[in-house]
Amino acid sequence: MSMVPKSHPRYKSLLNRGKVVEAFESGILAKGGLIAHGRGETYDYLIGEKTPKAAEEAIKASAAMLLLAKNPVISVNGNSIALAKDELIDLATELNGKIEVNLFYRTTEREQKIKEFFEKNESNNENYKNNKIILLGIDDANKQMPNVDHLRGKVSEAGIYTADVVLVPLEDGDRAEALVEMGKQVIAIDLNPLSRTAQKSTITIVDELTRCIPLLTEEIINLKQKNLSNNELKQISEFDNKKALNKVLKLISDNITTE
Ligand code: PTJ
């Protein structure tokens, strides 16, 4: 896929760029997704291209929140699938297996391409092959979310509609807000701490998607091994999102201030 040598200082970033371009060419990623990715790269630069301390704390709280959830759902779009399909499958496997495809630029053609990408692709994630995943949102998006006029409001009854916790990587703001208004806990992954999604979500992990999904999965496995009570998990899941976002803004401000 990539001609970039591993020794290149920006190897990971260029690899992700390659994945996004490839997904666009195969019809999985929306044209707008290319722009969204560029915006993400900019913010990643500003946070120093590594997981901020505030994101580590958000990951821990999110892991506990997801473990406490009765019906957690991972919402995916073109960008998140292009960048981290296998990692998202591994994460879902540690939960109830539910992944819901929810597209802003929804077309039947894109939905089918995405379904095929999950079903047959060269990496053949074992967890997907072993039927540990329930892929929702393609044939069963029959429910309409209140206050979301565009196609992103079409959701699955078994998935986002009845979910108590929804993980939303790379989201556009109005749906995150509408999910919170429906009484759900929303965990966002968004490199832009100023975005409406980041500001409105219950927990925002300000980190790059491919970097933080494995950390989140690892944290869930960690917490499971500790056999904590629901009360203990509840305590870990308490999170002051505004404070965490301010910490990231301070980090950015420090990073761009020269002596
Ligand atoms: O696949 P579709 O049709 O659902 O379309 C998806 C896009 C991404 C086009 C749509 O949701 C959109 O326009 O998103 P926005 O409003 O551009 O928001 C995307 C957010 O994700 C921005 O705040 C970016 O900074 C952030 N972002 C981009 N790449 C990453 C990221 N955050 C984490 N990791 C990334 N790799």
Boltz pocket constraint, residues with backbone or C-beta under 6 A from the ligand:
constraints:
  - pocket:
      binder: B
      contacts: [[A, 28], [A, 29], [A, 30], [A, 32], [A, 33], [A, 34], [A, 35], [A, 36], [A, 37], [A, 38], [A, 39], [A, 40], [A, 41], [A, 43], [A, 76], [A, 77], [A, 78], [A, 79], [A, 83], [A, 102], [A, 103], [A, 104], [A, 105], [A, 106], [A, 170], [A, 171], [A, 172], [A, 173], [A, 189], [A, 190], [A, 191], [A, 192], [A, 195], [A, 207], [A, 208], [A, 209], [A, 210]]
      max_distance: 6.0
